[in-house]
């Protein structure tokens, strides 16, 4: 790979790291070409971008953006590395989990994940990452909590009205 090609990859990666606030660093070393292609298809179907790159180029891209912010990811940059970029913080974890179940493999391994400024390291974090709530899920939960007291008041008023024999109206 020429210096110019390396610089192109670094610039491409910098763009991806800047574009997405969530990315996963995975180890796909022992997967066959067929299995990697299946994983890529799963990623494509869920709008997750997957990119295999050299660890040194990944590190240079991260260092040039913000060395301190990404320093916890550097230890995960060894062996074969596939990056998964997503707008949804848990989608790559769900893809990895379902891929493992379908193939009866323990790969790809999660080496690290960068989620909203937090770094999760190690494959043991995969289960935690599958349970992360997305922004929309959190909004729906808050709305549900806000609606709950009002629903109880309306229900109590309707129940009270029915006991008195009055017609129950919600107008």
N, C-alpha and C positions, 0 to 999 in steps of 0.2 A: 504494500500500500504506500503510495507516494505521500509526501508531506501535504500536498494540496488536497488529496483525497481525505487524509486524516482531518485536516482543517474543515472540510465540508461536513464530515460526520459530526465533529465537535459543534459546529454551528447549527446543524440540524437538531442535535440533542439539546442544545441550549434553548432552541425554540420550543421544543416539546416540554422541557422542564419549566419554562416560563408560562406556557399555555395551560398546563395542568397543575392543579394544586395537590393531586394525588398520583403517586406512582409506586409500583411494586418492583422489587428486584428479585428475580427468581433464578433458580438453577435448573436448566433443562438438559444437562450434560448427557445423561444416559437414554434420552428419548430418541426413538428412530425418526427418520425424516417423515414418515407417515404420521407418527404421533404428534410431531411438531406442527405439521400441516393441519391436523385435526384441532389442535389447541389454537392455532391461528384463526381457523374458521369460527371456533367458539367465541374467540375474542371479537372478531369482525361482526358476528351476529349480535353481540351485546354492546357494540360501539366502544370497544376497548382497543386501543392501538398497542400492538406488540412489536418490539424492535430488539433484535439481537445485535449487540455491539461489544467491542473490546473494552475490557475493564479500564484500561488506562485512558481511553478516550472518554468514557463515561465520567471518570474522576476529573479529568481536565475540564469537561463541560460544567460539572457541578462546582468545581473550584472557581471557575471564572465568573459564575453567577453569584455565589455567596458561600465562601469556604466554610465559615462557622455554622451556617444554617444546615448544611448538608453533611457536616463532618461525621455524624453518627452512621451514615450510609457507607462510608469508605471501607470499613472492615468487611462488608458484605460483598465487595467487588473482588471475587476470586472465582476460579473455574469458569464454566460457560455461563454467561449472564444474558437473560432475556428481560427486557424492561416492559412493563405493562402500564400504559397511561390511560387514565379514566377521569371523567367528570364525577362519577359516582364512587365514593370512597370504598364501598364494599363489593362492587361488581367483580373486580379481579379475584378477590378471595372466593367468591361464589363460583367463578369459572374454574379456579384451581381445584376447589373441593369437589365439584361435580365431575371434572375431568378425571380426578383420582378414583372416584367411585366407579365411573364407567370403564376405566381401563384396569382397575385393580392394581394400580401402581402407587408408589409413594412420591412420585415426581409429577409435576415440577415442585421443587422445594422452594419455600418462601425463605429468602435470605434476609430481606428487609422490606419495609413499606414506609412510605412518607405520606402521611395523611394530615392535611391542614397544619403543617408545621411540626407534627409529632412523628417520631421515628419508632417503629415497631421492628425489633430484630428477632430473627429466629423463626423456624417453622412452627414452633409451639404457639405462635401468635395468630396463626391462621384462623382458629376457631373464634378468637376474640374479634378479628376483623370481619368475619361473616355476620357478626351481630351489631356492627356499627350502624347507627341510624343515619339515613340520608337527610338532607335539608328538608325535603318535602315530607318525609316521615315525621320529623320533629315538628314541623308546622302543623301537620294534621293532628298530632298528639296534643299540642297546645290548644288548638281550636276545639278539640274534643273535651279537654279539661274545662275550657271556658264555657262551653255549651252545657255541660253537665248540670251545674246548679240551676240554670234557667229551665232545663227540661224537668228537673225534679219539682220545681215550683209549679209549673204548668200541670204536671201530672197530679200533684196534690190538689190543685184547684179543681181540676176536672173530676177527680175522685170525690171531692167534697160536694161538688155540684150534683153529681149523680146520686149521692146519698140523700140529698134533700129532694130529689125527684125533679129537679130542674133540668131542662135540656142542656146537654154538654155542648158548648160552642167554643171555638178557638178564635173567634173574631175579635 
